[in-house]
Amino acid sequence: MKEHVQKFGRFLSGMVMPNIGAFIAWGLIAALFIPAGWLGKWGPAATINNMVVPMLSYLLPILIGYTGGKAVGGQKGAVTGALATLGAIASTDATMFIGAMICGPLGGWCIKKFDQKMEGHIPAGFEMVVNNFSVGIIGGILAILSIFVIGPACVVITNILGTGVSFLVDHGLLPFTAVLVEPAKVLFLNNAINHGVFTPIGTAQAMETGKSILFMIESNPGPGLGLLLAYCVAGKGETRSSAGAAAIIQFVGGIHEIYFPYILMNPIVILGPMIGNIAGIFTLSALGGGLVAAASPGSIIAEVLMTPQGGYVANFAGIGIAAVVSFAISVFLLKMFGKDTSLAEAQAQVAASKAASKGQAAPADAPTGAEVDIHSVKKIVFACDAGMGSSAMGATMLRNKLKDAGITDIEVIHHPVSEIPSDCQIVVTHHELAHRAVASNPKARVIPIQNFMGAPEYAMLVEELVAARSGKAAPAPAAKPAEAPAAPGAILLEKKNILLNCKSVTPEEAIRACGKLMVDSGYCTEGYVQGMIERNAGFPVAIGSHVAIPHGTNESREFIQKTGLVVMTYPQGIVWGEDEELVRLVIGIASQGEEHLDILNRIVEVCETEEDTDALVDSATVEELYKKLNGLS
């Protein structure tokens, strides 16, 4: 049951989260240019204000419907879902967020089922005609259905939810939602609750009143700050020394998940953030606090930016009181009931919970290719879009695990997903590329994974191969040749391209920063930088272990002028992609051949776990990174 709830929650938030930037844009424009806004009296404000209602009524719901349709039915599902959503919008003056969450996936599902029925029955040369007309016809039918059925039904649902929220506010019961929200955070259901429920209803409220308290129920950074400060005072050993830095990351960076291990170490202390959040919501309700739009991530910076004119006292009070109450209760609980549980063990529990909440196993509909005789496996290929970055590191990790298991007769290589050799028996690839991998080599078995660093499928595959060979003597492990220092002409990572202690930015800004270094160093032209952006948009280049390796698509390799790498460290971390992976080490790659693989192999060795990467980021100097990654030490 828990898994189904988590999956449904992830799906709901997955429709909203990719579009949070648009919600923020709407919130900023509304806060500044509506008649009561900060710049409402400015001459052009009235013209700019003309965007506010269309953005809320049309743009945001259609984006949600488009995203939901794409998640179910790909690009055709996205267009069909958007068409269906437009029908719901046209049925009423009410804001159709809930309608979009129904119409988008419905459109994607319908077009997906149609494609499955038509598979193998479309005459050659008519594919484009069938595809376009199927989207138009199905989308048009769903749009009409939405006008008369889905739209009116959603108005009823919205009214019921709105009445429920109003009841809680009017009777002073809204604060008790924190009793559910705080435990849900530790189960990684916070995005589902915040962006699946609070954001749609809160946005409708903000349109009417200029703000909504719902935006602060989950995003308030005060409860987590209080808990972490309590560990600074009443914690022991490693937890006490690490809590201060965690508090800064949580409060300023908005990465709430950083305090979840501290709760798992002593589960009773969840009462601190829970009661702190209740006190914060009471304060916000009493003083009329709230935000103009969703604050994402939930940092103090985002809270300030989304605070309406005249709302700072109320919001700061709500955050501050939540922090103080959380701190006081957490200190008491730690002194009375605190245990000396290992922080590392608690972090492992968080990683397991996060994996479960995000469905880290490959999706059920990810293709797995053909069945192969595991005894006959001689070649395994790691495939990614360009074949120069994540796949190379994954191949290194599996190669090392096979050697440790005494298996040396299997070749492990990497290739672009469109160029998988026909003689390989097993292909390991990101689950979003699994369909392309099957098409590239239909005779191979495909193993879909979520990330290329530390995927559990590696150990499972090694165990399977070891078991298959248990009936015969395993080849003796080959001696690992000593690595000679790289020749001066082979240096691919220059000291000038190692930047430490960079300030946290968005993933796209981090990629562009890497790209600028590459262009300035003559490694590539601007076309490759755009390829890096497109590669990350296809699926994030965060590969696990707090590492991201931005690199271009296979098509953009033509813009590479010479091989080179750049390294940037982000001590406060970057929240990367829809899965909100934390990244602290960013390695940009431009490669014409295989020259960069030695550095990637060394990165695998020094960043095998999150703890390894954190230690490297926190302590390494430019000189140490230069020598370590270039193989000079």
C-alpha positions in Angstrom: 0.0 0.0 0.0 2.8 2.4 0.9 4.5 1.8 -2.4 1.3 2.6 -4.3 0.8 5.8 -2.3 4.4 6.8 -3.0 4.1 6.0 -6.7 0.8 8.0 -7.0 2.3 10.9 -5.1 5.4 10.9 -7.3 3.2 11.0 -10.4 1.2 13.9 -9.1 4.2 16.0 -8.2 6.0 14.9 -11.4 3.4 16.9 -13.3 3.9 20.0 -11.3 7.6 20.0 -10.4 9.0 20.5 -13.9 6.8 23.6 -14.2 7.6 25.2 -10.9 9.7 27.8 -12.7 6.5 29.0 -14.5 4.6 29.1 -11.2 7.4 31.3 -9.8 7.4 33.5 -12.9 3.6 34.0 -12.4 4.1 34.7 -8.7 6.8 37.3 -9.3 4.8 39.1 -12.0 1.7 39.1 -9.8 3.5 40.3 -6.8 5.1 43.2 -8.7 2.5 44.3 -11.2 -1.0 43.7 -10.0 -2.7 47.0 -8.8 -1.8 46.2 -5.2 1.7 45.0 -6.0 5.1 46.5 -5.4 5.2 48.3 -8.8 1.4 48.4 -9.3 1.4 52.2 -9.7 4.2 52.2 -12.3 3.0 53.3 -15.8 3.5 50.0 -17.7 2.3 47.9 -14.8 -1.2 47.7 -16.1 0.0 46.3 -19.4 2.2 43.8 -17.8 -0.6 42.8 -15.4 -2.6 41.6 -18.5 -0.4 38.5 -18.4 -1.4 37.4 -14.9 -4.8 36.0 -15.6 -3.9 34.2 -18.9 -0.9 32.6 -17.2 -3.0 31.3 -14.4 -6.0 30.2 -16.4 -4.3 28.9 -19.6 -0.5 28.6 -19.4 0.0 26.8 -16.1 -2.8 24.2 -16.5 -1.7 23.4 -20.1 1.9 23.0 -19.0 0.7 20.5 -16.3 -1.4 18.7 -18.8 1.4 18.6 -21.3 3.8 17.2 -18.8 1.4 14.6 -17.5 0.6 13.5 -21.0 4.3 13.2 -21.9 5.0 11.1 -18.8 2.4 8.5 -19.9 2.5 8.7 -23.8 5.6 10.5 -24.8 5.6 13.5 -27.1 2.3 12.5 -28.8 0.8 12.0 -25.4 1.9 15.5 -24.3 0.1 17.2 -27.2 -3.0 15.0 -26.7 -3.0 15.8 -23.0 -2.6 19.5 -23.7 -5.6 19.4 -26.0 -7.7 17.6 -23.5 -6.7 20.1 -20.8 -7.8 23.0 -23.0 -11.3 21.5 -23.1 -11.4 21.5 -19.3 -10.2 25.1 -19.2 -12.9 26.2 -21.6 -15.7 24.6 -19.5 -15.4 27.1 -16.6 -13.8 30.2 -15.2 -12.3 28.2 -12.4 -8.6 27.5 -12.5 -8.2 24.0 -13.9 -5.1 22.5 -12.1 -6.9 19.4 -11.0 -8.5 19.1 -14.5 -5.0 19.3 -16.0 -3.8 16.5 -13.7 -6.6 14.3 -15.0 -6.7 15.3 -18.6 -2.9 15.2 -19.2 -2.4 11.5 -18.2 -5.7 10.6 -19.8 -4.6 12.0 -23.1 -1.2 10.2 -22.8 -2.9 6.9 -21.9 -5.3 7.1 -24.9 -2.7 7.8 -27.4 -0.4 5.1 -26.0 -3.2 2.5 -26.2 -4.0 3.6 -29.8 -0.3 3.2 -30.8 -0.2 -0.3 -29.2 -3.3 -1.3 -31.2 -1.8 0.1 -34.5 1.7 -1.3 -34.0 2.6 -3.4 -37.1 -0.6 -2.4 -39.0 0.4 1.0 -40.5 1.5 0.8 -44.1 5.0 2.0 -44.9 5.1 5.7 -45.7 1.9 6.5 -43.8 3.4 6.7 -40.3 3.4 10.5 -40.1 -0.2 10.8 -41.4 -1.5 8.3 -38.9 0.5 9.8 -36.0 -0.7 13.4 -36.7 -4.3 12.5 -37.3 -4.5 10.2 -34.3 -3.3 13.0 -32.0 -5.7 15.5 -33.6 -8.8 13.2 -33.5 -8.2 11.7 -30.1 -7.1 15.1 -28.7 -10.2 16.7 -30.1 -12.6 14.1 -28.8 -11.0 14.4 -25.3 -11.2 18.2 -25.4 -15.0 17.9 -26.1 -15.3 15.3 -23.3 -13.5 17.6 -20.9 -15.9 20.5 -21.6 -18.9 18.5 -20.6 -17.6 15.9 -18.1 -14.1 16.4 -16.7 -14.3 20.2 -16.3 -17.6 20.3 -14.4 -16.5 17.4 -12.2 -13.3 19.2 -11.4 -15.2 22.3 -10.4 -17.1 20.2 -7.8 -13.8 18.6 -6.6 -12.1 22.0 -6.3 -15.0 23.5 -4.4 -15.0 20.6 -2.0 -11.2 20.9 -1.4 -11.4 24.7 -1.1 -14.3 24.4 1.4 -12.2 21.9 3.4 -9.2 24.2 3.5 -11.5 27.1 4.4 -13.0 25.0 7.2 -9.5 24.2 8.6 -8.5 27.9 8.4 -11.8 29.2 9.9 -11.7 26.7 12.8 -8.0 27.1 13.5 -7.3 23.5 12.5 -4.9 24.1 9.5 -1.8 23.9 11.8 -2.5 20.2 12.4 -1.7 19.3 8.8 1.9 19.4 10.1 1.2 16.1 11.9 1.0 14.5 8.4 3.4 16.7 6.5 6.5 16.2 8.7 6.4 12.3 8.7 5.6 12.5 5.0 8.9 14.4 4.4 10.9 11.6 5.9 9.1 9.2 3.5 9.9 11.5 0.6 6.2 12.3 0.0 6.8 16.0 0.6 6.8 16.9 -3.0 3.6 14.9 -3.7 1.8 16.7 -0.9 3.3 20.2 -1.5 3.1 20.3 -5.3 0.3 17.8 -5.8 -2.1 19.3 -3.3 -1.0 22.6 -1.7 0.4 24.3 -4.8 -2.7 23.9 -7.0 -5.1 25.0 -4.3 -2.8 27.7 -3.0 -2.3 29.2 -6.4 -6.1 29.5 -6.8 -6.3 31.2 -3.4 -3.4 33.5 -4.3 -5.2 34.6 -7.4 -8.1 35.7 -5.3 -6.4 37.1 -2.2 -2.8 37.8 -3.4 -1.2 35.2 -1.2 -1.8 31.7 0.4 -0.6 30.2 3.6 -0.6 26.8 1.9 2.6 27.6 0.2 4.4 27.6 3.6 3.1 24.5 5.2 5.7 22.2 3.7 8.3 24.6 2.5 8.8 26.5 5.9 12.6 26.0 6.6 12.1 26.8 10.3 11.3 23.3 11.7 14.3 21.7 10.1 16.6 24.5 11.1 15.5 24.1 14.8 16.1 20.4 14.7 19.6 20.7 13.3 20.5 23.5 15.7 19.3 21.2 18.5 21.9 18.6 17.4 24.5 21.3 17.5 23.8 21.7 21.2 22.6 18.3 22.4 24.0 16.0 19.7 27.1 13.8 20.2 30.2 13.1 18.2 29.9 13.1 14.5 26.3 14.2 14.5 27.1 17.3 16.6 30.0 18.4 14.4 28.1 17.9 11.1 24.8 19.5 12.1 26.0 23.1 11.8 26.9 22.8 8.1 23.7 20.8 7.5 21.7 23.6 9.1 23.2 26.1 6.6 22.5 23.9 3.6 18.9 23.3 4.8 18.1 26.9 5.7 19.8 28.7 2.9 19.9 26.0 0.2 16.4 24.6 0.8 17.6 21.0 0.8 15.3 19.7 3.5 16.3 16.1 3.0 19.6 16.8 4.7 17.9 16.6 8.1 16.1 13.4 7.5 19.0 11.2 8.7 19.0 13.1 12.0 15.4 12.1 12.6 16.0 8.5 11.7 18.9 8.3 14.2 16.4 9.2 16.9 12.8 8.9 15.5 11.2 10.5 18.6 12.8 13.9 17.7 10.3 14.2 14.8 8.1 15.7 17.4 10.3 18.7 17.4 9.8 19.7 13.7 6.2 18.5 13.9 5.2 20.7 16.8 7.4 23.5 15.5 5.6 23.5 12.2 2.2 23.5 14.1 3.4 26.6 16.0 4.6 28.2 12.8 1.3 27.7 11.0 -0.6 29.0 14.1 1.6 32.2 13.9 1.1 32.6 10.1 -2.6 32.2 10.5 -2.8 34.7 13.3 -0.7 37.3 11.5 -2.0 36.8 8.0 1.2 35.3 6.6 1.5 33.5 3.2 3.3 33.6 -0.1 2.3 34.7 -3.6 3.5 31.5 -5.2 5.2 28.2 -4.4 8.7 28.5 -2.8 10.9 25.9 -4.5 13.2 24.8 -3.0 12.1 25.7 0.5 14.9 28.0 1.4 14.8 31.3 3.3 15.8 33.0 0.0 12.8 31.5 -1.9 10.5 32.4 1.0 11.7 36.0 1.0 11.3 36.3 -2.8 7.8 34.9 -2.7 6.6 37.1 0.3 4.1 39.8 -0.8 4.4 43.4 0.1 3.6 43.9 3.8 4.0 40.2 4.6 7.5 40.0 5.9 6.8 40.4 9.6 4.2 37.6 9.5 6.3 35.3 7.5 9.5 35.9 9.4 7.6 35.3 12.6 6.1 32.0 11.3 9.6 30.8 10.3 11.3 32.0 13.4 8.7 30.6 15.9 8.7 27.3 14.1 12.5 27.2 14.4 12.5 28.1 18.1 9.8 25.7 19.1 11.4 22.9 17.0 14.8 23.7 18.7 13.5 23.7 22.2 11.5 20.4 21.9 14.3 18.7 20.0 16.9 19.6 22.6 14.7 18.2 25.3 14.1 15.0 23.5 17.8 14.5 22.6 18.9 15.0 26.2 16.2 12.7 27.5 16.0 10.0 24.8 18.9 10.6 22.4 20.8 7.5 21.2 24.3 7.1 19.9 23.1 5.8 16.5 25.6 6.1 13.6 25.0 9.0 11.2 26.2 6.8 8.4 23.6 4.1 9.2 20.8 6.8 9.3 22.0 8.2 5.9 21.8 4.7 4.5 18.2 4.4 5.7 17.4 7.8 4.0 19.0 6.5 0.8 16.9 3.4 0.9 13.7 5.4 1.7 14.5 7.8 -1.1 15.1 5.0 -3.6 11.7 3.4 -2.6 9.9 6.8 -2.9 11.3 7.4 -6.3 10.9 3.8 -7.6 14.6 3.3 -8.1 14.0 0.0 -9.8 13.5 0.5 -13.5 9.9 1.2 -14.6 7.9 -1.9 -15.3 7.4 -0.9 -18.9 11.1 -0.5 -19.5 12.1 -3.1 -22.2 14.6 -5.7 -21.3 15.4 -7.1 -24.7 16.0 -10.7 -25.6 16.7 -13.6 -23.3 20.4 -14.7 -23.4 22.3 -17.6 -22.1 24.2 -16.2 -19.1 26.9 -18.8 -19.5 27.8 -17.5 -22.9 28.3 -13.9 -22.1 31.5 -12.5 -23.4 30.8 -8.9 -24.0 28.8 -6.3 -22.0 28.1 -2.8 -23.4 27.3 0.2 -21.4 25.3 2.6 -23.5 24.4 6.3 -23.1 23.4 9.0 -25.5 26.9 10.0 -26.5 29.0 7.2 -25.1 31.7 9.4 -23.5 30.6 10.1 -20.0 28.2 8.2 -17.7 28.5 4.9 -19.7 32.3 5.1 -19.5 32.1 5.4 -15.7 29.5 2.7 -15.4 31.7 0.3 -17.5 34.6 1.0 -15.2 32.6 0.3 -12.1 31.3 -3.1 -13.5 34.7 -4.0 -14.8 36.2 -3.5 -11.4 33.4 -5.6 -9.7 33.9 -8.4 -12.2 37.7 -8.4 -11.5 37.0 -8.5 -7.7 34.7 -11.5 -8.3 37.5 -13.2 -10.3 35.8 -12.9 -13.7 38.3 -11.6 -16.3 37.0 -13.3 -19.5 34.2 -10.8 -20.1 34.8 -7.6 -22.1 33.1 -4.5 -20.7 33.0 -1.6 -23.1 30.9 1.6 -23.6 29.2 2.9 -26.7 26.6 5.4 -27.8 23.1 3.8 -27.6 22.7 4.2 -31.3 25.9 2.2 -32.0 25.6 -0.9 -29.8 27.8 -3.7 -31.3 25.9 -6.6 -32.7 28.1 -9.2 -30.9 27.4 -8.1 -27.3 25.1 -10.2 -25.2 24.2 -7.7 -22.5 23.5 -4.0 -22.6 23.3 -1.8 -19.5 21.7 1.6 -20.1 19.6 4.3 -18.4 16.0 3.2 -18.3 14.9 6.1 -20.5 17.2 4.8 -23.2 16.1 1.2 -23.0 13.7 1.4 -26.0 16.5 2.8 -28.1 18.9 0.1 -26.9 16.5 -2.7 -27.8 16.1 -1.1 -31.3 19.9 -0.9 -31.7 20.5 -4.5 -30.8 17.3 -6.6 -30.4 19.3 -9.8 -29.8 20.9 -8.5 -26.6 19.5 -8.5 -23.1 18.9 -5.0 -21.8 19.4 -4.1 -18.1 17.7 -0.7 -17.4 19.2 1.3 -14.5 18.5 4.7 -12.8 22.1 5.9 -12.5 25.5 4.8 -13.5 27.3 5.2 -10.1 26.5 2.5 -7.6 23.4 1.0 -9.3 22.3 -2.1 -7.4 21.9 -3.9 -10.7 25.7 -4.1 -11.0 26.0 -6.4 -7.9 23.0 -8.4 -9.1 24.5 -9.0 -12.5 27.9 -10.0 -11.0 26.2 -12.4 -8.7 24.3 -13.9 -11.6 27.5 -14.3 -13.7 29.4 -15.8 -10.7 26.6 -18.3 -10.1 26.6 -19.2 -13.8 30.3 -19.9 -13.6 30.2 -21.7 -10.3 30.4 -25.1 -12.0 33.8 -24.3 -13.6 37.0 -22.9 -12.3 37.1 -19.1 -12.5 40.0 -17.6 -14.4 42.7 -16.2 -12.2 42.4 -12.4 -11.8 44.7 -10.5 -14.0 47.3 -8.5 -12.2 46.5 -4.8 -12.4 49.3 -3.0 -14.2 50.9 -0.2 -12.3 49.6 3.2 -13.7 52.4 5.2 -15.0 52.2 9.0 -14.6 50.6 10.7 -17.7 53.0 12.2 -20.1 53.0 16.0 -20.1 51.3 16.1 -23.5 48.5 13.9 -22.2 47.3 16.3 -19.4 43.6 16.8 -20.1 42.7 18.6 -16.9 44.5 21.9 -16.4 44.7 23.7 -13.1 43.0 26.8 -14.5 39.9 24.6 -15.2 39.6 23.4 -11.6 37.2 25.8 -9.7 36.6 25.2 -6.0 33.9 26.4 -3.7 31.5 27.6 -6.3 28.2 29.0 -5.1 25.1 26.9 -5.6 23.3 27.5 -8.9 20.7 25.7 -11.0 21.8 22.6 -13.0 21.5 24.6 -16.3 23.7 27.4 -14.9 26.3 24.8 -13.7 26.3 23.2 -17.2 26.7 26.6 -18.8 29.6 27.5 -16.4 31.3 24.2 -17.5 30.6 25.0 -21.1 32.1 28.5 -20.8 35.3 27.1 -19.3 35.5 24.6 -22.2 34.9 27.2 -24.9 37.5 29.6 -23.2 40.0 26.7 -23.2 39.5 25.9 -26.9 37.9 22.5 -26.2 34.7 23.2 -28.1 32.5 25.8 -29.6 29.1 27.1 -28.3 27.3 24.4 -30.3 28.6 21.8 -27.9 27.4 23.7 -24.9 23.9 23.6 -26.3 24.4 19.9 -26.8 25.2 19.6 -23.1 22.0 21.4 -22.2 20.0 19.1 -24.5 21.7 16.0 -23.1 20.7 17.0 -19.6 17.2 17.7 -20.7 16.9 14.2 -22.1 17.7 12.8 -18.7 19.9 14.4 -16.0 23.6 13.9 -16.1 23.7 13.5 -12.3 25.0 9.9 -12.0 24.9 9.3 -8.3 27.5 9.7 -5.5 26.9 13.5 -5.6 28.6 13.6 -9.0 27.3 15.1 -12.3 29.2 14.8 -15.6 27.8 17.3 -18.1 28.6 16.3 -21.7 27.0 16.8 -25.1 24.8 14.6 -27.2 26.3 12.3 -29.8 25.2 14.8 -32.5 27.0 17.7 -30.8 30.4 16.0 -30.9 31.1 17.7 -34.2 31.6 21.0 -32.2 34.4 19.5 -30.1 37.8 20.9 -31.1 40.0 18.9 -28.7 39.6 16.7 -25.7 39.5 18.3 -22.3 37.8 18.3 -18.9 36.8 20.9 -16.4 36.0 20.4 -12.7 33.9 22.5 -10.4 33.0 21.8 -6.7 29.8 23.0 -5.1 30.2 22.5 -1.3 26.6 23.6 -0.6 25.3 21.3 -3.3 23.0 21.6 -6.3 19.5 20.0 -6.4 19.7 18.2 -9.8 16.8 17.1 -12.0 13.3 15.9 -11.2 14.6 13.3 -8.8 16.3 16.1 -6.8 19.7 14.4 -6.7 22.3 16.3 -4.6 25.4 17.1 -6.7 28.6 18.6 -5.2 31.1 17.7 -7.9 30.6 18.7 -11.5 32.9 17.4 -14.2 32.4 18.7 -17.7 33.7 16.5 -20.6 34.5 17.2 -24.2 36.1 14.2 -25.9 37.0 13.3 -29.5 38.1 9.8 -28.6 39.0 7.7 -25.6 41.7 10.0 -24.1 39.6 11.0 -21.2 38.9 7.5 -19.9 41.8 7.4 -17.5 40.5 10.5 -15.7 37.0 9.0 -15.6 38.4 5.8 -14.2 40.2 7.7 -11.4 37.0 9.6 -10.7 35.2 6.3 -10.2 37.9 5.3 -7.8 37.8 8.4 -5.7 34.0 9.1 -5.9 32.7 5.6 -5.5 30.3 6.6 -2.7 28.7 9.8 -1.6 31.0 9.9 1.4 34.1 9.7 -0.9 32.8 12.6 -3.0 32.0 14.7 0.0 35.4 14.2 1.5 37.0 15.1 -1.8 34.9 18.3 -2.2 35.4 19.4 1.4 39.2 18.9 1.6 40.9 18.8 -1.8 42.9 21.7 -3.1 43.4 22.6 -6.8 46.9 21.0 -6.7 45.6 17.8 -5.1 42.8 17.5 -7.7 45.2 18.3 -10.5 47.6 15.5 -9.5 45.0 13.0 -8.4 42.8 13.2 -11.5 45.7 13.4 -14.0 47.4 10.4 -12.4 50.4 12.4 -11.3 50.3 11.2 -7.7 
